[in-house]
Amino acid sequence: MSFTSKNATSPVAIPPVADKRPHELEAHGIKRTDDYHWLRADNWQEAMREPEKLPEDIKAYLNAENTYYDEMMQDTLPLQETLIAEMRGRIKEDESSIPVQDSEYLYQSKYEEGQEYSKMLRTDLDGKNEQILIDYNVEAEGQDYFVASGAATSPDHNKMLWAADTSGAEYYALRVRDLTSGKDLDYVIKDVGSFDWIDNEHIIYTRVDEHHRPSKVFRHKIGDDPKNEELVLEEQDPRFFMGLGRMLSGKFVDISIAMNDQSEHWVLDTSTPNGAPRCIEPRADGIEYEIDHQINDMHDRFIITTNAENATDFKIVTAPVDKPQRENWAELVPHVEGRMILSAQCYKHWVLHLERKNALPSIVIHDQEGNQTPISFEEEAYAIGLQLLPEYENNVIRFQYSSPTTPDQTFEYDLTSAARKLLKEKEVPSGHNAKDYVARRIIAKSHDGAEVPVTVLHHKDTKLDGSAPCFLYGYGSYGISIPAGFSTSRLSLIDRGFIFAIAHIRGGEEKGRAWYKAAKFGGKSNTFHDFIAAGEMLASENFTSRGQIVCNGGSAGGLLVGAVVNMAPDLFAGAIADVPFVDVLNTILDDTLPLTPGEWSQWGNPIESKEAYNWIAGYSPYDNVEAKAYPHMLITAGVSDPRVTYWEPAKWVAKLREFKVDDNILMLRTNMTSGHFGKSGRFAALEDSARTYAFALKSVGRA
């Protein structure tokens, strides 16, 4: 089954053609005509909350594209069902987390067989007197979309905060649950972002504004009329978003104000819940820092991870609580170029930090005497996650380990004895033998000689003679690094003879901060060249061949896909762009959109700078569509998406249809009831993966 083999007894579906309604644009004296500007609804903010209010002509076009998608993918439905069954068969349905002690309780989450969502519960320390705190399956009843943003119990464990989004637009409603009665209080606080407890009676939360930006922090006393909330802090600069969280020491709430390359932190003393927060260090251009608090017999200090004083790959410093300003910072871990310090966290007697070198992470332990001990790992490519437990005086951590061939493992590590204990290994009910798969870390040379790490996974029986198709994934923006972890879903491709590869391209921080900075502003094209180099290397080394690669990326990774199919379309058999950021020039020129002001530190500000305008115009996928052949393409969107608005992929598809000169299939699938992250629920989300993989298989004639 492939897109080129038609069923002779059935008519070939005719793709929709969007109206052309010329719209004139001008910036820096440069005039452009955007024929598909009309797909941006004037009431987009309203439609984000209530998709049924989308204008009828736009709705009709998106529905027509969905119908075309359904027709073109109709013959893959049996395959999709098979893929879903396979992927579901690798999921342990009655899954429980490892209990975590917090005070006199053990807390854990649990899935039951057949259920989409988890429930949170707790028991006494002896495992008795189980109490269900919240069952998200119950809360999600009747909702097409449901995502909870976590829960937080009060310090006395008598109440719990929880919040959920039921549209996909990331507008969360916050509720307070009395854990004695099991019932929520009779009010809801709408449009919250982050939230936490100050003490047992006061909560603190951010709220998003009319532009969907978390710009205000409020305080509320439990039981009061929510209208009586008190404004604690407000951010006027639209480039900065606010967030918050209670520190593990319990002494402070940390309020962060940050954009991509600059940050500022304020702390609120929990012993004075109605007090005013104070600033650790005022923001400065290009200076980032994160904070944690440590108090014991020797110290009452903040532990700060920062890039100040040209610490490009970050260092760790300490600061006294009463004088936390930058002039009082003392170095704890020095800056080393190429070793990226990712985070630092504290117990009462320990500091732990996570670092990464050469695209591989590690955990480093600091004792009270200042000795540093790394936890070592042996595989060629792997991913780890660090988990501090809720009790501040702990001497035990947990960490999660996986690799492309090794399912997730959770270890307990005794900081005093260095004893490592395996607590749990992810069970694959349908079976998994790691020895059936081969994981490698190889290097691709980019256009300028940069060495790009590529993680490759394949079945041991797959022939490396150039005949295998390849699924090549990348992201490459905002300093986000893609871990080399385990995925049960991707085995469905690998078991069908695919090579699966992750290109750790510039724009991420796999090789340190310089790796990220090399793909900002005018250097953004390095991201695209790196990805193409990865594909070319995989072909030249006979993992695959040119024209046998299916590329995939989402959001800013969708920008990557859009750019590389413009630059090297014949390298790819297919391209999958999920909620892609492809109308870059128009979006970064529009400061009313939720994320735009904060994006200027990544791409440049094309409103003020003609140079930045030209950079973006040079690679923006929508603006660089040409009359040439493109690979088979599947593009997705979500009407409620506040991050990449639906009209970006819709406009891109309309323009591609107008210009492309091939007979390859181009499809747009818009989720009319959700946003950036597709379907919710652990099994419903498998449908999206099945569609993606069915398209990939069909693109290379293996469906």
N, C-alpha and C positions, 0 to 999 in steps of 0.2 A: 504494500500500500504506500503510495506517495502522492504528492500534490500533482504530479504530472500524469498519473494514471487515472483517467476518468471512467466512470461507469457509463457505458455507451447507451444504456437504457434510460438514463436520467439526464435531464438538462443540466448544464453547468450553471451554477448560481452566478448572477450578475452582481458585481459589487456596487454599493451605493456611490453616488457622485454628489459631493457637497456643492451647494450653491457658491458661486463666487460673488462676493459683495465687496468691492474694493473699498478699503479704508486707508486714508493717507496718514502717514506718520513722518515726523521730522525731528531730528536731534543733531546738534552740531552742524547745522546746515545740510545734513544728509537726508534726502527724502526716500521713503520706502512706501510701497503699497502692500498691504496685508489683505489678501482676498478672503481670508477665513477668520478675520477678527470677530465676526458676528457670533462665533461659537462661544465667546466669552459672555456669559449672561450678565446683564446689568445688575440683576438681583442675586448674584452668586453667593453672597453671604447668607441670604435667606434660604437659598436652595441647598446650601451645605447642611443646614439643620433639617430642612424639610425638602428632600429631593423631588417630591411631587410638584413643587412650585417652580421647577425649571421651566422656562418658556417652551411652548409647544413645538416650535420649529426646531429647537435644539434637541429636545427630547425625541422628536421624530427621527432626526438624523442618527442619534446615538442608538436608538432602538433598531433602526434599519441596519446599522453596522453589526449589532448583536445578532440580528436575524441572519445576516450573511455569514457571520462566524459560525453560528449553529449549523447552517447548511454545509459549509465547507468542512466542518469537523464531525459531521454526522457519522461518517464511516469509521471514526475512531472511538465511538462510544463504547463498543465492547472492549476495546483496548483500555480505555480509561477505567472501566469497571474492574478489569483485571489488575491494573496498576493500583487502584484504590484498595482492592482486596489484598494485594501483596504488601503495600505499605501499612495497612491496618494490621496485617498479620505479624508485622514486626514490632507492634506496639503492645506492651503489657497493659491490658485494659484496667485491671484492678491494681493500679500503681499507687504506692504511698511514698512520701518523703521520709527521710530518717528523722525521728523525733528530735527536737531541740529543746533543751532545758532553758527556761526563763523563770527565775524565782521558784515558786512551788509547783510549777506546771511543766508538762511536756507538750509542746506544740508540734503539729504536723499538718500537712495537706494530704488529701487522699482522693484518688479517682476510683470510681466503681465501674464495673463492666458496662459498656454501652453508653456511658454518660460523656457528654461533651466537655463538661466543666468540673472543676475540683470542688471539694468542700474543705473548710478549715475546721480542725477540731483540737481539743486539748484533753489531757488526762492528768490525774495526780502523778507524782513521781514514781509510784509503783505500777503505773499503767491502768489504774482503775478509775471509775467514775468518768467515763468518756462524755464529753460535751461537744456537740456540734455548734461551732460559733457562727458559721455561715455556710450555706450550701448554694453555690453559685448557679447550680442547675435550677434551683427553685427561683432564684432572682431573675434568671434569664428566660423564664417561661413567657411565651407570647412575643418574644423579641426576635426580629430577623438578625439582629447584630447585638452582641453583648461582649464587652471587654471590661474587666475590673482592673483598677490601677493599683492593686495592693490593699493591704489592711494594716492598721497600727493599733495595738492595744495600749490602753492607758498605763502609766507606771504602776498603779495599784491593781491592774489586770481586771478591773470591774467593767470597763467600757471598751468599745472598739470603734475606730473610724474605718469606713470603707467607701469606695467611690466606683462608679461605673459609667461607661459611655454606651449608649444604645443606638447610635446613628452612624458611627465610624468617623464623625467629624471631630472627635477628640474634645468634646464638651462633656466633662465629667460632673456628675451630681454626687455630692458628698453627704453621707448619712452618719449618724451616731447610733450605735447599737448598745443597749443596756445588756450586759452579759449575764445578769441575774435573771431577767425576764426573758431574754432572747429576742426582744423586740426593739425596733428602731424608734428613736424619738420622733415626734410628729412634725418634723420639719426637714427640709432639704436645702442644702447650700449649693447653688448652681454654678456651673462654669469654673470649677476649680482646676488647678494644676497640681502642684505638690502640696502635701499636708502632713501634719504631725501634732503631737501633744507637746505643750509647754510643761504643764503639770497635770494633776488629775482632774482639774476643773477647767482648764483653758486650752484651746486648740489654736493653731496658727496655720494659715494656708495662703497660697497664691490664687489669684483669679485672673482669667484671661479677659482682655478688653475687646472692644468692637472689632479690632484687627486680629483677634485670636492670638494676642501676645500676652504672656503672663507678666504684667507690669505693676501689680500691686500686691502687697502682703497685708493680710487682715488677721486680727485676733478676735476670738469669740469665746465667751464664757458659756459652758454647757448649760442648757436649759433656758437661757435668755432668748428673747425674740431675735432671730437671725438678722433682723434689720438693725440691731444694736451692735453689729460688728464694728470693730475699731481699726482704722487704717494705721498700720505700723510703719510702713515704708512704701514709697512709690518711686518708680523709675520713669523718667521723662524721655530718655533717649530711646527711640524705637529700635535701635540696633541691639539693645541688651534685653535678655530674658531673665526672669527671676525664678529661683528655686529654693527649697529649704529642706532641712532634715534635722532631727534631734541627734546629737552626737552620742556615741556609745558610753562615754563617761557619765552622761546624764546631766552634766553641768550647764550645757549650752545648746541652743538651737542655732544652727548655721544657716544664714541667709546668703545665698550666692546671687550675684548680679554679673552676668557673663555674656559675651559674644564669642565668636569663634577663636579669637586670638587676644582676648583681653578679659580680665576678671577682677572682681572686687568682692570681699566677704564682710558681712556684719554678723555679730553674735549677740544673742539675747540670753541673758542669765536666767535660767529656769527657777532660781530661788526668788527672783523678783518678777513674777509672770506679767505684771502690768508695767514693767519698766521699759525703757527705750533701748533699742539695740545700739551697739557701738561698732565702728568700722575698724577692721584689722589694719588695712593699708589701702589708701585711696587708689583708685585705678590709674594706670599710666599706659600710654600707647605701647602695645606689644608685650606687656607684662601679664603673665598668667600665674595664678597660684590657687592651690586647694589646701584646706586646713582640716586638722583633727586635733583633739584635745587629750592630753595625758596628765593625770594627777596621781601622785603616790608620795611616799615618804621623802623622795629625793627631788621631785619635780612638780611644778604646776605650770605647764607650758603648752603652747601650740606647736604641733608638728606640721610643717608647711612644705609642700612640693611646689617648686617654682622654677621659672626660666629666667629669673632676674640675674643681672650681672652677666649677660651673654651666656647663660647656661642653656644652650640651645636644646639639648636633650634632657634638661631638667636636673635639678639637684634637690636635696632635702635639707631644710634648715629648721631651727627651733627658735621660738620667741617666748619671752615671759608673758604670762596672761595679763599682767598689769601694764606692760609696755610692749605691745605686739607689733609696733610699727617697724618698717623695713630697716631702719638704722640699728635696730636691736636684734636683727636676725643673726644667728650663729650657725655655721655649717655643721651638718651631721653626716651627710653623704655628698661628696663632691660631684661636680659635673664631669662626665666622661663622654667624649664625643662618640656617637654610635651606640651608646647604651642608653636606651630611652627609659626613664623612670616614669611609670604609668600611674602609680598611686601609692599612698602611705596610710596605714591605719594603726590604731593603738589599742592595746589592752593596758591594764594598770601597770604591768611590769615589762611589757614587750612592745616593740615597734616592728611592724612588718611592712615591707614594700614589695611591689610587683614591678619588674623591669623586663625589657625586651632587647635582645641583640640578634641581628641577622634573622629577623622574622620569627624568633623563638622566644617565648616568655619564660621567666623563672621567678621564684619566690625567695626573698632574702629576709632572715630573722635577725633582729637586733636584741641583745639582752641588756640588762641594766648597766653592765660594765662597758658597753659599747662594742662588744664583739659582734661580728656579722657572719651569719652562716647561711649559705644558699641551699635550697632543696634541689637536688639534681634529677634530671630525667634523661633517658637514653635514646628514645626513638628519633628518627631523622626529621620528622615533622609531627607536631602535636599542639594541643591547646590546653591551657589550664585556667582555672578560676579560683580565687581565694575567698574563703568565707570565714569571717570572724563570728563567733557565737555571741548571743545576746548578753551574757553575764560578763561584766567588765573585768572581774578578777580572774578570768580564765587563764589556764596555761595550755589550752588545747585549741587548735584551729582545725578546720576542715578545708580540703581543696578538692576540686573536680579536675580530673585528667581524662583526656581522650586523644585519639589520633585518627587519621583517616581510616585505619583498619581496626582500631580498638574502641569498643563502645564505652560510654561514659562510666568512669569509676569515681567513687567518692571515698577519700581517705581521711582518717583522723590522724593528726600529727601532734605528738606531745612535744611542746617547745622545750621542756626541761630535759627530757631523755633522748630526744630526736627519734623516738620510736614511731614508725609509720604503720598504720593499721587500715586494711581495706574494709570499709563498712558496707559497701554496696557496689555492685556492677550492674549496669543497665542490662536487663534481660531482653533478648530478642526471641519472642515465643516461637517464631517460625524457624529459628535456628540461624546461627552465624558462626562461621569458622574464619578467624582472622588470617589464617594461613592461606586461604583461597584468594587473598588480595595482596597487591603490591603497592606500597606508597613510597614515593620518591620526592626529593627536593632537588630540582635542577635549575639551571640559570640560563636566561635568555639575554642576549646582548641587544640593547636598544639602539636607536638611530645615532645616539651620541656616545655610545660605548658604555652607558650605565648598565649594571648587571642586575637583572630583574629576577627575583626568586619566583619559581613556579612550583606549586605543589601538585603532584600528579598521582592519581589513583586509578588502578585498573585491575581486572581479574587476572589471576596468574595464567589463565589459559588464552587470554587475548593475544593474538599475534601482533607483534610490533613491526609490521612490514609496510606500514602506510595505509593498510586497508581499513583500519578501525575508524569509525567516526569519533568526534571529540566534542564534549560539552565544556566550553571554556567560560568561566565566570570571572567577573571583576567588578570593582567598585571605584576606588581611587579618588576619594574626596574627603575633605574635612579632617584629615588625619586619622580616619577610621581604618583600622587594620583588620583584615579578614583572617580569623583563626583557622588553623588546619585541624579542625575537629571532626567528629564522627557524625554521620547522617545515615539513618536507616532508609530514608526515602530515595537517596541517590543510588542506592544499590540496585534499584529497578532498572536504571540505565546501564550501570556497570555490568550487571549480569546479562545484559543483552549486547554486550560487546563494545560499549562506549568507553573511551578514555574520559575521565573526569579531571579537569584541571582548574586550579585557582591561580590567577596571575596577581602577584602581590606588587602592584604597580605603584608608581609615584602618585602622590596625592594621599596615600595612606602613610602610616608611620612604621611600617614593618622594619625599616632600616634606620630609624631615628627621625628626628624632626626635620633634618635636611631633606629627607625623602619626601616629606609632605610639602615643604616650602618650595621644592623644585617644580611643583605642579600648581603653583598659585599664580594669579594675575596673568602676565604674558607668557608664563611657562606652562600653562594648562595643557598645551598640546603634548607635553611629555607623557601625560597619562595615556593618551590615545596611541602614541608611538610605542610605548611600553607594551600595551596590550596586543597590538599588531605584531610586535617582535616576539611575544610569547606564542602567538599562533603560528608565525612563520617558523620558529624554532621547533615546535611540536611536529610540524610537517617535515622539516628538514631532517629531524632525528627519527623519522618513521613511526612516531607514535600515531600519527594520522597523516592526512594529506590536504593540500589546499582544496577548498571547495567541499570539504567533509566536516567542517567545524561549525557547530551551532554556538553562537555567543549569547550570553545572558547577563543582564544587570538590571537593577531596579533603582528608581529614584535618581540620585546623581549617577548611579551605575547605568541607568537608562540613558543619561547624557552620553556616557561612554559608548554604549551600543549605537546610539544615533550618530556619533562622530565617526566611529570606525567603519560603519557601513557606508558613510559618505567617502571616507578616505581609501578603503580597501575592500570594496564590496565582493570581489571575486574570491577573497579568502574564505568566505563563509557560505555554507549551504543554507543556514537559517539564522535568524536573529530574534531574540525574545527580549523585549523591553518592557519591564513592569513599572507601571506608574512613572514613566520617564520624564525627567526634567530636560525637555528638548526645545522649548520656546524660550531659550535662555535670554536672548537680547531683550525681548519684550517684557519678560518677567523682571529682570534686574533693572529695567527702566521704570517699573511700576512700584513706587514706594508705598502704595496702599495695600499691597499683598502682605500676608502675615509674616513671611520670612525675609522679604527683600532687604530691608535696611541692614539686617545682620549678615547678609550675604556679601555685602560690598567688601568686607575684609578678605573674602576668598577670591572673588572674580574681578574686583575693581568696581568703581562707581561710574557707570557709563552716563549718568545724568550730569556729573560734574566734569568728567574727564573724557576727552575725545580719544585719547590713547586707549583707555579701558574699553570704550565703545568699539574701537577697531579690533582689540583683542577678541572680545566676545563675538563680534560679527564674523570673525574669521573662522570660528569653529561651531557656533550655534547650529545644531542639527537642522532645525526648521528653516533657518536662513541659508543653509548650504545644500538644500535638496537640488539635484541636477537631473537633466535628461540623460539617464543612464540606467543600466541594469542593476537591480538590487536583489539580494537573496530573499527567500521566503521570510515573511516577517509576521510575528504575533506581538501585538501591543496592547497593554491593558491600562485601564483607568478606573477611578472611583469617583462618583459624583460628589460624595461627602468629603473628599480628600482636602485637608487644609494645607498640606505640605507641597504637593504637586497638583495644582488644580486640573480638573478633568479636561479643560480645553487645550492644554498643552499637547497631550497625545492625540486628541481629536483633530486639532489643526494640522499636526504633523502627518497624520494618515491622509487627510484630505489633500494635502500638498503632494505627498508621495504619489497618490493615485493620479494626480494631474501630470506629473513629470516622468515617472519611471517608464522605461521603454521595454520591459521584460514581461513575460507571462507568469512570473512567480506570484505566489499568493501573498496578499497583504490583508491582515485582519486586525480589527480593533474590537476588543471585548471590554465593555464598560460595566462595572458593577453598579447598578442603579440604586443600591441600598447600603453601600458601605464606602469606606474611605481608603486611606493609604495602604492599609495592611491586609486588605482582602477579607475573606470570610473569617468569622470568629469560630471558636470551638476546635478541639484537637482533631476531630474526624472531618468536620466540614472543610477545614483548611487543606485536607488531603486532596479535595477536588481540584483546587488550584494547582497543586503539584502535578496531579494526573494530567491536567490539560497541558501544562508546560512540557511534560515528558512525552506525551502523545504527539505534540507538535514537533518536538525535536526528532523523535523517531520517524515521523512521516517526512520531515524535511530531508532526511538522508535515505529514504526508501526502506526503512526497517520497521515500519508500523505493521 
